[in-house]
Amino acid sequence: MLHRSSRRPTSIAFGAIAIGICCALIWWIFFSPRDYAWVGRVASEASFGGTSDRVAGYLHPEEVKALGLTTEKAAVIINEVLKPRMKEFSVVGSKGQPIKQGSRISILFVAKGPGGTFDSGMEVVETSTGPKTFLSLVALQSLRGIQKSGELSHDKTWPAKWNALADDLTEHGLKGYYDLQSGKVYDWPKM
């Protein structure tokens, strides 16, 4: 009996440790702050017809303020504007190593469109609340994807597609491209 009681506290301790490890794993998988590579990948996928609007929760606060964005408004722009127009596009991989300059991290991805594959960059900024990116950069990469794919396939209608997307973005409240250095919003360029 003495032997039995000495084992019981040990098995309870191991059980408690196992439960603690499981809880830590669950927190890490579902609730931990995401790293810059994950945020960059999700942002790039949103540029090219990805089904995820998760990037809406990782927008830089200065851009959110300058453009009057909310998480819900960003999700609508991704799901109702970008996703339908970019459904023939996808992110097929990353290229090279991320380049860090101060708090900015540039990541190069390989995207695929109707005209073939092309490089597409995404920028993530490290902040005190974790990695952040820009909805206007997500949209700008969509526009550049239309251009690059059009040029690769010799599709002369790409300027009209660019202009139609730029107009649609403006109508949905994304008035232009936000530049973090100047703090200014620039109108979408027209082709």
N, C-alpha and C positions, 0 to 999 in steps of 0.2 A: 504493500500500500504506500509506503514511503517512496518507493521507486516511481510509482504511478503519479503521485502528486508533484514530484520534481520535474517530470516531463511536461506536465500540463502548462506551467507558466512559459516554458520555452516554446511550445507550439502556439500559444496565444501570441507571444512576441513575434514569431515568424509570420503569423497570420496578419497581425497589425502592420508589419513592414510590407507585406505583399499588398495589402489594401492601400497603404500609403503610396506605393509605387504605381499601382493602377490609377489612383486618383491624380497623381502627378502627370502620368501619361495622357489621361483624358483632358486635363487642363491644357497641357502643351499642344495637343492635337487640335482642340476646338477653341481655346481662348487665349493662347499666347500671342504676343505681338508678332506679326509676320516680318520676315526679313526682306531686304531690298530686292533680292532676286525674284522672290515670289510676287511682290507687288509689281515689279517690272513686267513679269510674264503675264499677269492678269491684265495689266493695262494694255499690253501689246495685243493680247487676245481680244480685248474689247474693241481695239482699233479695227480688227479684221474679222468681224462677224461672230466673235465668240458669244456663247450663250450666257456668259457670266457678266453680271453687273456688280460683282463684288468690289471692283475698283472704286465704286462710288463712295465707299466708306474710308478710302485712303487718299482723299484729295487734300492738297495743300491748303491750309486755312486762309492764306493770303489770297489765293485764287478764288476760293469760295466766297470770301468777302467782296473782292473786286467785281466778280461776275454775278453776285446775288444767287449763288447756287445753294441747293440743299441736297442731301443724299437722295431724296426721292426724285428731285428734278434731274439729277445726274443719271439716275437709273432709267428714267423715261427717255432721256437723250440717247443713252446706250441702246436700250431695248427697242425704241420706236423709230429712231433716226438712223443710227449706225448699223445695227444688226441687219435690218432688211436690205440696206444698200450694199452691205459688204458680205453678203451670204456666200459669194463665190470665192472668198478669200479665207486664208487660215494662217496660223503661225505654225511653222514646221520644225523650228529648232532655234537654238541660240548660236551665236558666232563669236569666237574669241573670248577674252576675259573682260569683265566689267572694268571701266576706267573711272577712277575716283579722283575728283578735283574738289578739295574742301569737303563740303557736305553734299555735293552733287555726285551722283553715280550714273554714268551712261552705260547702257546695256544694248548690245546689238543683237537683233533677232533676224531670222530668215523667215520671210512671209511668202506665201504662194497665192497668186491670183490667176485670172484667166489667161494672162500673157506669159506666165512662168514665175520663177522665184526671183526675189529681190531682197536686199538688206533694208531693215527698218530699225531705227534707233528709238529707244525709250529712255527717259530720264526719271530718276528717283532721287528725292532729297531726304537726307537723314534729318529728323527733327527731334525735339525732346519727347514727343509723343509717338515716335516710331517713324518708319519710312512713309513718305508721302509722294504723290505724283500729281499730274495735272490733267483734268478732263479736256482742256483745250489742246494739249499735246496729243492725247488719245485721238481727238477729232482731226488734228493736223496730220497725224500719221495715216488716218483713213484717206484724207485728200491726197497725200503723197502716194499712197498705195494705188489709188485710181490712176494717177499720172504715170507711175512706173509701170504698172501693168498695161496701160494703154500704149505706152511707148514701146514696150517689149512685143506687143501683139500687133503693132502698127494700126491700132484702132484710133481713127481720127475723131471719134466722138468723145474721147476722154475729157476735153475741156468743158463740154456741156454737162457731163456727169459731175465734174468737179464743181461747177457753178451751181448745179441743182442741189448738191449736198451742202455747199456753203450757205445757200439760201435757206434750206431746211433747218440747218443748225441755228441760224439767226432767228428764224421764226419760232423755234422752240426755246429760245432764251440764251443760247450760247452765242453771244454777240461777236466773238472774235477770239484771238489768241492772246493769252495772258503771258507777259514777260516778267519773270520774278525779279530780275535785276532792276528794271526801271519801274516796276509796279504798274505798268500801263497795259491797257487792252488794245490790241490792234485789230482792225477789221480783217475779215477773211479775205485773202487775195482772190481776185477774179481772173479767170483765164480768157 
